[in-house]
């Protein structure tokens, strides 16, 4: 039986990036694996669900993609993985404006994208620290998935799935 592991913030973010890119990111990933065990659950998939449930994720997603899940081409030629070069992630002025709007800085067109990205990451990481204090991300490949839950007494299998009570 596998041991339950508690992950750090960086490990959870890197697992999310691994899930996002199927392990093909051009940015360094310090973890060796992303596959689950006998239940078919994936630690990278679980980490993705964990991170994407955060309130600030939507605002931080383009920054996280650039920092942790940039393509190899972006990583090698345009500075993927570097916050200082995040302006390269937005190929047009319209994309920059959309990022400003999503991040809540739509009225501040004079702010540089790098500054906004830094503030967005700061708020995302602050929320992640708070969430991880109360509900740390843990994973054990041998934990039963919801589909492996025991069948309650009185449940009957029908053509439509499990039902409680007599067959109808």
C-alpha positions in Angstrom: 0.0 0.0 0.0 1.3 3.4 -0.9 1.9 6.1 1.7 -0.2 9.2 1.8 2.0 12.1 0.7 1.5 15.8 1.5 2.8 18.1 -1.3 4.4 21.5 -1.1 2.9 24.5 -3.1 5.6 24.2 -5.8 5.0 20.5 -6.2 1.2 21.0 -6.6 1.8 23.8 -9.2 4.3 21.6 -11.1 1.8 18.7 -11.0 -0.8 21.0 -12.4 1.6 22.0 -15.2 2.4 18.3 -15.9 -1.3 17.6 -16.2 -1.9 20.7 -18.3 0.8 19.7 -20.8 0.7 15.9 -20.5 4.3 16.2 -19.2 5.5 18.0 -22.3 6.2 21.4 -20.9 9.3 23.2 -21.8 9.7 24.5 -18.2 11.5 22.5 -15.6 9.5 20.0 -13.7 11.2 18.7 -10.6 8.9 15.8 -10.0 9.6 12.3 -11.4 6.2 11.1 -12.1 2.6 12.1 -12.5 0.8 8.8 -12.7 -1.6 7.3 -10.2 -1.8 3.7 -9.0 -4.2 0.9 -9.2 -7.3 3.1 -9.0 -6.3 4.9 -12.2 -6.4 8.2 -10.4 -3.6 10.6 -11.4 -1.8 12.8 -8.9 -1.4 15.4 -11.6 -5.2 15.3 -12.3 -6.0 15.6 -8.6 -3.6 18.5 -8.3 -5.2 20.2 -11.3 -8.6 19.9 -9.7 -7.2 21.2 -6.5 -5.6 24.3 -8.0 -8.4 25.0 -10.5 -10.9 25.1 -7.6 -9.2 28.2 -6.1 -11.0 31.5 -6.5 -8.0 33.3 -8.0 -7.1 30.6 -10.5 -8.9 32.1 -13.5 -7.0 35.3 -13.1 -3.7 33.6 -12.6 -4.1 30.9 -15.3 -2.2 32.7 -18.1 0.6 33.6 -15.7 0.8 30.0 -14.4 0.8 28.7 -18.0 3.7 31.0 -18.9 5.7 30.2 -15.8 5.1 26.5 -15.5 3.5 25.1 -18.6 5.0 27.1 -21.5 5.6 25.2 -24.7 9.1 24.2 -25.5 9.2 26.7 -28.3 8.1 29.5 -26.0 10.5 28.3 -23.3 13.5 28.2 -25.7 12.9 31.3 -27.7 10.6 33.7 -25.9 11.4 33.4 -22.2 8.7 31.0 -21.0 9.2 30.3 -17.4 10.4 33.8 -16.7 8.0 36.4 -15.1 10.1 39.2 -16.5 9.3 38.1 -20.0 5.6 37.4 -19.6 4.8 40.1 -22.1 5.9 37.7 -24.8 3.0 35.4 -23.7 0.5 37.9 -25.2 1.0 38.1 -28.9 -1.2 41.1 -29.5 -2.4 44.2 -27.8 -5.9 42.7 -27.6 -4.5 39.7 -25.7 -2.8 42.0 -23.3 -6.0 44.0 -22.8 -8.0 40.8 -22.2 -5.4 39.7 -19.6 -5.7 43.1 -17.9 -9.5 42.8 -17.8 -9.5 39.2 -16.5 -6.9 40.2 -13.8 -9.1 43.1 -12.7 -6.7 45.8 -14.0 -8.7 46.8 -17.1 -8.8 50.5 -16.2 -5.0 50.6 -15.6 -3.7 50.5 -19.1 -0.6 52.3 -18.1 0.5 49.3 -15.8 3.0 47.0 -17.4 1.8 43.4 -18.0 4.8 42.2 -15.9 3.6 44.3 -12.9 0.0 43.0 -13.3 1.3 39.4 -13.6 3.4 39.8 -10.5 0.3 41.1 -8.5 -1.9 38.3 -9.9 0.6 35.6 -8.8 1.0 37.2 -5.4 -2.7 37.0 -4.8 -2.9 33.5 -6.2 -0.1 32.3 -4.0 -1.5 34.0 -0.9 -4.8 32.2 -1.5 -3.1 28.9 -2.1 -1.1 29.2 1.1 -4.3 29.9 3.1 -6.1 27.0 1.4 -3.2 24.6 2.0 -3.0 25.5 5.7 -6.6 24.4 6.1 -6.8 21.7 3.5 -3.4 20.4 2.4 -3.1 18.6 -0.9 -2.5 15.0 -0.3 -2.5 12.0 -2.6 -2.2 8.2 -2.2 -2.6 6.2 -5.4 -4.1 3.3 -3.4 -6.9 5.3 -1.9 -10.2 4.1 -3.3 -11.8 6.4 -5.8 -15.5 7.3 -5.5 -16.4 4.5 -7.9 -14.7 2.0 -5.6 -17.0 3.0 -2.6 -18.8 0.2 -0.9 -22.3 -0.5 -2.1 -24.9 0.5 0.5 -27.1 -2.2 1.9 -30.5 -2.2 0.1 -29.0 -0.9 -3.2 -30.2 -2.7 -6.3 -28.6 -2.6 -9.7 -31.0 -1.7 -12.5 -30.6 -0.8 -16.2 -30.3 2.9 -15.1 -27.7 2.2 -12.4 -27.8 1.7 -8.7 -31.1 2.4 -6.9 -32.2 2.2 -3.3 -35.1 -0.1 -2.5 -36.8 -2.9 -4.4 -36.5 -3.3 -8.2 -38.9 -1.2 -10.1 
